[in-house]
């Protein structure tokens, strides 16, 4: 059975929310933050230090990412630790960067890393 080509694949609500998620990630600082949070939790001060940016600005970016459910938090003592929300967010970031690496290089960095592991 074939779908009617006139019918949208996704609802307007799904498309609108997807566009908003992509808009949030379309900021260089937020994409860097997502990358830094792919494999481990980090505090705002640690993230700010790694990016060389002021803590208040990084905190504002993280708040926007949290509202878009791209990151989640966990309290540890007086610190708040951030991490990517789930495997879907992780895959979105990894696939986006991987796609761009393919656009820029015949042997993208993620393939070179895999080759060096062999």
Secondary structure, 3 states (H helix, E strand, C coil): CCCCCCCCCCCHHHHHHHHHHHHHHCCHHHHHHHHHCCCCCEEHHHHHHHHCCCHHHHHHHHHHHHHCCCEEEEEECCEEEEEECCHHHHHHHHHHHHHHHHHHCCCCHHHHHHHHHC
